[in-house]
Amino acid sequence: MSPHAPLPIATAIDAFVVADGQLYLDCAAHGPPLRSVHAAATAALHDGSTHWFGAEWRERVEHVRALAARLFDRDADALALVPSAAYGLGVAARNLPLQRGQAVLVLDGQFPSNLLPWQRRCAEAGARLVFARRDAQNDWTAAVLRALDEEPGIATLALPHVHWRDGTLLDLAAIARRARGCGARLVLDLSQSLGALPLDLEAWQPDFVVAVGYKWVLGPYGLAYLWTAPCWRDAGTPLEHGWMACDNAALWRIDGNGDFESLPGAHRFDADGVCDLMRLAMAEAALTQVLAWGVADLGTALRARMRAFVGALREHGLGAWLPADEVAHFCALQPPAEDAEALAATLRTQCVVFTRHNGRFRIAPHLHVTIAQLEALAGRIADMASATSRGGA
C-alpha cells in the first residue's frame, strides 16, 4: 500500500506514528503524527533538494484549497489559505464594521488568538469588549444569550464552537439565531472542532470562519483556513497585498503607477508564503486521511472515546473533577488544588502527555488511543487520587 493511501476508520490506529510507551492525549494542542503526513514531508524535503517546485505550485495550492473546502461547504472559492488562526481573525477584525460605542462579544477566558485582534479593533474604533461569563447554573450558550439580552450595542460575536480549555460545546445554531435578531455579525474560530465535528454554515450564517490546519485536522503547523461569506469575497480588504493573491499576468505588466486586480473569491485573502512545498504536501496527506474517515464517523468515534473516559471517571467517584457542561471530543479534569501537582508528576512519569492549564488537566485523544486505554487511565487516575488523599491525610 502506498504510504499516502488513506486507511479505513476500522484500522485508524495503524495510521498514526505512536511512540512506544507513551499515551499522547494532547490533540487539542497538536494532533498526533500520521504516517502518511510523515511520509509526505520526507518526500517533499527530498523533492525540494533536487528540483524547484516549478509551475506546479499553483496547482498544489488549489488542490489543498479544494480538499479543505470539503470540511466547510465544498466551495473552494470561499476559502483562503493563511498562516494561522490569528491571521484569519485579523482579516475579520479589519473588515467587519465597528463604531464608537458598539461592542464585540467574546467568551471569558477565550483563546488569545480570538481575543487580541478584537481588543485592538475596539481600541481603534472606540468600541468595547463584552465578556460572556457563565455561573454555576449556566452553560456557555446560556451565558452568550444572556449577554446579548443584557448588553446593548453588540455588533459582532467572536466565538469558538468548543471551548479550548475543557471541550465544552456551544450551541452555535441557537446563538446565531439570536445574533441575527439583534443585527449582530458572527465570527467563528473552529480550531478545536474542524475535523472532529460537522459544521453547519447554513444554519450559523457566519461572516468569517477560521481554523488551524493542525490539531484535529492532523496537518502541519503554519497553514490555516479562512472561510468567508459571499459578501466579502469580492469586496473584502486583505491584511497584506502580496503577489500570490493577484491576477499574476496583470501584476507583472504594471509599472509603479499601475493597478492590478485581486484574484476572485476568497483568494484575495491568501497570504504569501503558503506555497511551501512541505506544508502543502503534509496538508494534502492529512486532509485526504481525515476526509476518507469522514468527519461524521470520525466525530462519533472521538466522542465515544470521551464518553467512555468520562463515564469511567464517574464510576470511580471523580465526577466532581469534570465540567458540568456537555463536552465534545475532549475534556478537562480539575483535581483538588492540593493534589494537582503530585497527580501531574505521576502521570508524566508514566509517559502520559497532556496540557495542564489553570489547574485543569486537558485530556484530548485522537483515534490512536483506544477506549480500553482511556478506561484504564481513568482507573489509574482514581488510584492515584486515592493514594494522594491518603498521603495527605
VEXDREN-2710 file (C-alpha; in Angstrom, 1 decimal):
% VEXDREN-2710
k/r/px/py/pz
1/MET/0.0/0.0/0.0
2/SER/1.2/3.5/-0.8
3/PRO/2.3/5.4/2.3
4/HIS/-0.1/8.1/1.1
5/ALA/-3.1/5.8/0.8
6/PRO/-5.8/6.6/3.5
7/LEU/-6.7/3.8/5.9
8/PRO/-10.3/3.0/6.9
9/ILE/-11.6/4.0/10.2
10/ALA/-11.7/0.4/11.5
11/THR/-7.9/0.3/11.3
12/ALA/-7.3/4.0/12.2
13/ILE/-4.8/3.2/14.9
14/ASP/-2.4/2.0/12.2
15/ALA/-2.5/5.4/10.5
16/PHE/-0.5/7.1/13.3
17/VAL/3.1/7.1/14.4
18/VAL/2.8/6.1/18.0
19/ALA/5.7/6.4/20.4
20/ASP/6.4/3.2/22.4
21/GLY/5.2/3.5/26.0
22/GLN/3.7/7.0/25.5
23/LEU/0.0/7.8/25.9
24/TYR/-0.4/11.0/23.9
25/LEU/-3.5/12.9/24.9
26/ASP/-2.8/16.4/23.6
27/CYS/-4.5/16.7/20.3
28/ALA/-6.2/19.9/21.4
29/ALA/-2.6/21.4/21.3
30/HIS/-1.2/19.5/18.3
31/GLY/-2.5/16.4/16.5
32/PRO/-0.5/13.2/16.7
33/PRO/1.6/12.5/13.6
34/LEU/0.0/10.5/10.8
35/ARG/2.3/8.0/8.9
36/SER/1.1/9.4/5.6
37/VAL/1.9/13.0/6.7
38/HIS/5.4/12.0/7.8
39/ALA/6.0/10.2/4.5
40/ALA/4.7/13.3/2.6
41/ALA/7.0/15.6/4.5
42/THR/10.0/13.4/3.8
43/ALA/9.2/13.1/0.1
44/ALA/8.7/16.9/-0.1
45/LEU/12.0/17.5/1.6
46/HIS/13.8/15.2/-0.9
47/ASP/12.0/16.9/-3.9
48/GLY/12.9/20.3/-2.7
49/SER/16.6/19.4/-2.6
50/THR/16.6/18.1/-6.1
51/HIS/14.4/20.5/-8.1
52/TRP/12.3/23.6/-7.7
53/PHE/8.6/23.5/-7.4
54/GLY/8.2/25.0/-10.9
55/ALA/4.9/25.8/-12.4
56/GLU/3.2/23.1/-10.3
57/TRP/2.9/25.3/-7.1
58/ARG/-0.4/26.9/-8.1
59/GLU/-2.0/23.5/-8.7
60/ARG/-0.8/22.2/-5.4
61/VAL/-2.2/25.3/-3.6
62/GLU/-5.6/24.8/-5.3
63/HIS/-5.6/21.1/-4.5
64/VAL/-5.2/21.8/-0.8
65/ARG/-7.8/24.5/-1.0
66/ALA/-10.3/22.1/-2.7
67/LEU/-9.6/19.4/-0.1
68/ALA/-10.0/21.7/2.8
69/ALA/-13.2/23.2/1.3
70/ARG/-14.8/19.8/1.7
71/LEU/-14.6/20.3/5.5
72/PHE/-16.6/23.5/5.2
73/ASP/-19.2/23.8/2.4
74/ARG/-17.3/22.4/-0.6
75/ASP/-16.9/25.8/-2.1
76/ALA/-13.2/26.3/-2.8
77/ASP/-13.8/29.9/-3.8
78/ALA/-15.0/30.6/-0.3
79/LEU/-11.7/29.5/1.3
80/ALA/-8.4/31.4/1.7
81/LEU/-5.1/29.8/2.8
82/VAL/-3.5/31.8/5.7
83/PRO/-0.6/31.0/8.1
84/SER/-2.6/31.0/11.4
85/ALA/-5.9/31.4/13.1
86/ALA/-4.8/34.8/14.4
87/TYR/-4.1/35.9/10.8
88/GLY/-7.6/34.9/9.7
89/LEU/-9.2/36.6/12.7
90/GLY/-7.2/39.7/11.9
91/VAL/-8.8/39.7/8.5
92/ALA/-12.2/39.5/10.1
93/ALA/-11.5/42.3/12.6
94/ARG/-10.2/44.5/9.8
95/ASN/-13.3/44.1/7.6
96/LEU/-16.3/44.0/9.9
97/PRO/-17.8/47.4/10.6
98/LEU/-17.5/48.6/14.2
99/GLN/-18.4/52.1/15.5
100/ARG/-17.7/54.0/18.7
101/GLY/-20.0/52.8/21.5
102/GLN/-20.6/49.4/19.9
103/ALA/-19.2/46.2/21.4
104/VAL/-17.7/42.8/20.4
105/LEU/-18.7/39.8/22.4
106/VAL/-16.2/37.1/23.4
107/LEU/-16.1/34.4/26.0
108/ASP/-14.4/34.8/29.3
109/GLY/-11.1/33.0/29.1
110/GLN/-11.3/32.9/25.3
111/PHE/-8.1/31.8/23.5
112/PRO/-5.9/34.8/22.8
113/SER/-5.9/34.4/19.0
114/ASN/-9.6/35.2/19.1
115/LEU/-9.3/37.9/21.7
116/LEU/-6.3/40.1/20.8
117/PRO/-7.5/41.2/17.3
118/TRP/-10.7/42.4/18.9
119/GLN/-9.0/44.3/21.7
120/ARG/-7.0/46.2/19.1
121/ARG/-10.0/46.8/16.8
122/CYS/-12.1/48.0/19.7
123/ALA/-9.4/50.4/20.8
124/GLU/-9.1/51.8/17.2
125/ALA/-12.9/52.2/16.9
126/GLY/-13.7/53.5/20.3
127/ALA/-15.7/50.3/20.9
128/ARG/-15.6/47.9/23.8
129/LEU/-15.3/44.2/24.6
130/VAL/-18.1/42.4/26.3
131/PHE/-17.2/39.1/28.0
132/ALA/-19.8/36.3/28.3
133/ARG/-19.3/34.8/31.7
134/ARG/-21.1/31.6/33.0
135/ASP/-22.0/31.0/36.6
136/ALA/-22.5/27.7/38.3
137/GLN/-26.0/27.2/36.8
138/ASN/-25.2/28.3/33.2
139/ASP/-23.5/26.8/30.3
140/TRP/-21.6/28.8/27.7
141/THR/-24.6/29.0/25.3
142/ALA/-26.8/30.5/28.1
143/ALA/-24.0/32.9/29.0
144/VAL/-23.8/34.2/25.5
145/LEU/-27.6/34.5/25.1
146/ARG/-27.8/36.4/28.4
147/ALA/-25.1/38.8/27.3
148/LEU/-26.9/39.5/24.1
149/ASP/-30.1/40.3/26.1
150/GLU/-28.3/42.5/28.7
151/GLU/-25.6/44.3/26.7
152/PRO/-26.6/46.9/24.2
153/GLY/-24.8/47.6/21.0
154/ILE/-23.1/44.2/20.4
155/ALA/-22.1/44.4/16.7
156/THR/-20.0/41.2/16.5
157/LEU/-19.8/37.9/18.3
158/ALA/-16.4/36.3/18.0
159/LEU/-16.8/32.7/19.4
160/PRO/-15.4/29.2/19.3
161/HIS/-17.5/26.1/18.7
162/VAL/-15.8/24.2/21.5
163/HIS/-14.1/25.9/24.5
164/TRP/-10.3/25.3/24.2
165/ARG/-9.8/24.8/28.0
166/ASP/-12.3/22.0/28.7
167/GLY/-14.0/20.9/25.5
168/THR/-17.5/22.2/26.4
169/LEU/-19.8/22.8/23.4
170/LEU/-21.6/25.9/22.4
171/ASP/-25.0/25.7/20.6
172/LEU/-24.0/27.9/17.6
173/ALA/-27.3/27.5/15.9
174/ALA/-29.2/29.0/18.8
175/ILE/-26.6/31.7/19.2
176/ALA/-26.7/32.6/15.5
177/ARG/-30.5/32.9/15.5
178/ARG/-30.4/35.3/18.5
179/ALA/-27.4/37.3/17.0
180/ARG/-29.3/37.8/13.7
181/GLY/-32.3/39.0/15.6
182/CYS/-30.0/41.6/17.2
183/GLY/-28.4/42.6/13.9
184/ALA/-25.0/41.3/15.1
185/ARG/-22.4/39.5/13.0
186/LEU/-20.8/36.2/13.8
187/VAL/-17.1/35.2/13.5
188/LEU/-16.1/31.7/14.4
189/ASP/-12.8/30.1/15.4
190/LEU/-13.3/26.4/14.8
191/SER/-9.7/25.4/15.5
192/GLN/-10.9/23.0/18.2
193/SER/-13.7/21.4/16.1
194/LEU/-12.7/21.4/12.4
195/GLY/-12.1/17.7/11.5
196/ALA/-13.8/16.4/14.7
197/LEU/-17.3/17.9/14.4
198/PRO/-19.5/18.5/11.4
199/LEU/-20.1/22.2/10.6
200/ASP/-23.5/23.8/9.7
201/LEU/-22.6/27.0/8.0
202/GLU/-26.0/27.3/6.5
203/ALA/-27.6/27.5/10.0
204/TRP/-24.8/29.6/11.5
205/GLN/-24.5/32.1/8.6
206/PRO/-21.2/33.5/9.9
207/ASP/-19.2/36.3/8.1
208/PHE/-15.8/34.7/8.7
209/VAL/-14.7/31.3/9.9
210/VAL/-11.1/30.4/10.7
211/ALA/-9.4/27.1/11.8
212/VAL/-5.9/25.9/12.0
213/GLY/-4.7/23.0/9.8
214/TYR/-3.1/21.0/12.6
215/LYS/-4.9/19.9/15.9
216/TRP/-7.9/17.8/14.8
217/VAL/-7.2/18.2/11.1
218/LEU/-3.8/16.5/11.7
219/GLY/-1.8/18.6/9.2
220/PRO/1.2/20.9/9.6
221/TYR/1.7/24.0/11.8
222/GLY/1.8/27.2/9.8
223/LEU/-1.2/26.6/7.5
224/ALA/-4.7/27.6/8.4
225/TYR/-8.0/28.0/6.6
226/LEU/-10.2/31.1/6.4
227/TRP/-13.8/30.8/5.1
228/THR/-15.5/34.0/4.0
229/ALA/-19.2/34.7/3.4
230/PRO/-20.1/35.7/-0.1
231/CYS/-20.3/39.4/0.6
232/TRP/-16.6/39.6/1.5
233/ARG/-15.2/37.5/-1.4
234/ASP/-15.1/40.3/-3.9
235/ALA/-15.1/43.3/-1.6
236/GLY/-13.1/42.5/1.5
237/THR/-9.7/44.1/2.3
238/PRO/-6.8/41.6/2.9
239/LEU/-4.2/42.1/5.6
240/GLU/-1.4/42.0/3.1
241/HIS/-1.2/42.8/-0.6
242/GLY/1.1/40.1/-1.9
243/TRP/1.6/38.9/-5.5
244/MET/0.1/35.4/-4.9
245/ALA/-3.3/36.9/-4.3
246/CYS/-3.2/38.9/-7.5
247/ASP/-4.0/38.4/-11.1
248/ASN/-0.5/37.4/-12.0
249/ALA/-0.5/38.3/-15.6
250/ALA/-1.7/41.8/-14.9
251/LEU/0.7/42.1/-11.9
252/TRP/3.9/41.7/-14.0
253/ARG/2.7/44.1/-16.6
254/ILE/2.2/47.1/-14.4
255/ASP/4.6/49.9/-13.6
256/GLY/4.9/51.7/-10.3
257/ASN/1.8/53.8/-11.1
258/GLY/-0.2/50.9/-12.4
259/ASP/-3.1/48.9/-10.9
260/PHE/-3.9/45.3/-10.5
261/GLU/-6.8/43.0/-9.8
262/SER/-7.1/40.6/-6.9
263/LEU/-7.9/37.0/-7.7
264/PRO/-11.6/36.2/-7.5
265/GLY/-13.3/34.9/-4.4
266/ALA/-11.6/34.4/-1.1
267/HIS/-8.3/34.0/-2.9
268/ARG/-7.9/37.7/-2.3
269/PHE/-7.1/36.9/1.3
270/ASP/-4.4/34.3/0.6
271/ALA/-1.2/35.0/2.4
272/ASP/2.2/35.0/0.7
273/GLY/4.3/32.0/1.7
274/VAL/1.6/29.4/1.8
275/CYS/3.1/27.7/-1.2
276/ASP/5.7/25.9/0.9
277/LEU/6.2/22.5/-0.7
278/MET/6.5/20.6/2.6
279/ARG/3.5/22.2/4.3
280/LEU/1.3/21.7/1.2
281/ALA/2.3/18.0/0.9
282/MET/1.6/17.4/4.6
283/ALA/-1.7/19.2/4.4
284/GLU/-2.7/17.1/1.3
285/ALA/-1.9/13.9/3.1
286/ALA/-3.7/14.9/6.3
287/LEU/-6.8/16.2/4.6
288/THR/-7.0/13.1/2.4
289/GLN/-7.0/10.8/5.5
290/VAL/-9.5/12.9/7.5
291/LEU/-11.9/13.1/4.5
292/ALA/-11.5/9.3/4.0
293/TRP/-12.6/8.7/7.6
294/GLY/-15.4/11.2/7.2
295/VAL/-16.0/13.9/9.8
296/ALA/-19.3/12.4/10.9
297/ASP/-17.8/9.0/11.6
298/LEU/-14.6/10.5/13.0
299/GLY/-16.6/12.7/15.4
300/THR/-18.7/9.7/16.5
301/ALA/-15.6/7.7/17.2
302/LEU/-13.9/10.5/19.1
303/ARG/-16.9/11.3/21.2
304/ALA/-17.3/7.6/22.0
305/ARG/-13.8/7.6/23.5
306/MET/-14.6/10.7/25.6
307/ARG/-17.9/9.3/26.8
308/ALA/-16.2/6.1/27.9
309/PHE/-13.5/8.1/29.7
310/VAL/-15.9/10.4/31.4
311/GLY/-18.2/7.6/32.3
312/ALA/-15.3/5.6/33.9
313/LEU/-14.2/8.6/35.9
314/ARG/-17.7/9.0/37.3
315/GLU/-17.8/5.3/38.1
316/HIS/-14.7/5.8/40.1
317/GLY/-16.2/8.7/42.0
318/LEU/-14.4/11.5/40.2
319/GLY/-17.4/13.2/38.6
320/ALA/-16.7/16.4/40.6
321/TRP/-13.5/16.7/38.6
322/LEU/-15.4/17.0/35.3
323/PRO/-17.0/20.1/33.6
324/ALA/-20.7/20.4/34.4
325/ASP/-21.5/21.2/30.7
326/GLU/-21.6/18.7/27.9
327/VAL/-18.2/18.0/26.5
328/ALA/-17.5/17.1/22.9
329/HIS/-14.4/15.2/21.9
330/PHE/-12.1/16.2/24.7
331/CYS/-12.4/17.3/28.3
332/ALA/-10.5/18.7/31.2
333/LEU/-10.2/17.4/34.7
334/GLN/-9.9/19.7/37.7
335/PRO/-8.5/17.8/40.7
336/PRO/-8.2/19.3/44.1
337/ALA/-5.6/22.0/44.1
338/GLU/-3.6/20.4/46.9
339/ASP/-3.3/17.1/44.9
340/ALA/-2.8/18.5/41.4
341/GLU/1.0/18.8/41.4
342/ALA/1.5/15.2/42.6
343/LEU/-1.0/13.8/40.2
344/ALA/0.5/15.6/37.2
345/ALA/4.0/14.5/38.2
346/THR/2.9/10.9/38.5
347/LEU/1.1/10.9/35.1
348/ARG/4.1/12.3/33.4
349/THR/6.4/9.7/34.9
350/GLN/4.0/7.2/33.2
351/CYS/4.5/9.0/29.9
352/VAL/1.0/10.4/29.7
353/VAL/1.2/13.6/27.6
354/PHE/-1.5/16.2/28.3
355/THR/-1.8/20.0/28.7
356/ARG/-2.1/21.4/32.2
357/HIS/-3.6/24.9/32.4
358/ASN/-5.2/26.9/35.2
359/GLY/-5.4/23.8/37.4
360/ARG/-7.1/21.7/34.8
361/PHE/-5.7/18.6/33.0
362/ARG/-6.9/18.7/29.4
363/ILE/-7.4/15.2/28.0
364/ALA/-7.6/15.2/24.2
365/PRO/-7.1/11.8/22.5
366/HIS/-7.4/11.0/18.8
367/LEU/-8.0/7.6/17.1
368/HIS/-4.6/6.4/18.1
369/VAL/-5.9/5.9/21.6
370/THR/-8.4/3.1/22.3
371/ILE/-11.4/3.2/24.6
372/ALA/-9.7/0.4/26.7
373/GLN/-6.7/2.6/27.2
374/LEU/-8.8/5.6/28.3
375/GLU/-10.9/3.4/30.7
376/ALA/-7.6/2.0/32.1
377/LEU/-6.3/5.6/32.5
378/ALA/-9.4/6.6/34.4
379/GLY/-8.8/3.7/36.9
380/ARG/-5.2/4.7/37.3
381/ILE/-6.1/8.3/38.0
382/ALA/-8.6/7.2/40.6
383/ASP/-6.0/5.1/42.2
384/MET/-3.5/8.0/42.2
385/ALA/-6.2/10.3/43.6
386/SER/-6.9/7.8/46.4
387/ALA/-3.2/7.3/47.2
388/THR/-2.6/11.1/47.2
389/SER/-5.5/11.7/49.5
390/ARG/-4.4/9.1/51.9
391/GLY/-0.9/10.5/51.9
392/GLY/-2.2/14.0/52.6
393/ALA/-4.3/12.7/55.4
END
